[in-house]
Amino acid sequence: MSKMQNLKTWQSFKAALDGTINSAENRGFRMVHSARAMQMATYEQQKLGLSTYYDKRWVLPDGIHTEPIEFCIA
């Protein structure tokens, strides 16, 4: 992501908590194998910039407390 897209404010964090989806664009260069040789190509990729999704912990039924995923037996 560009540096401008990476600048986050308290308002953007609050909007993410309220359910707003924040997207960002990632641009760059990569090497592409073609039939004859390697070529450099540019790419643009849409990414999720800021969200409430957190894949390291389970949210407990009270909606406030969490526990690590590796210790949760469902």
Secondary structure, 3 states (H helix, E strand, C coil): CCHHHHCCCHHHHHHHHCCCCEEEEEEEEEEEECCCCEEEEEEEEEEEEECCCCCCEEECCCCCCEEEHHHCCC
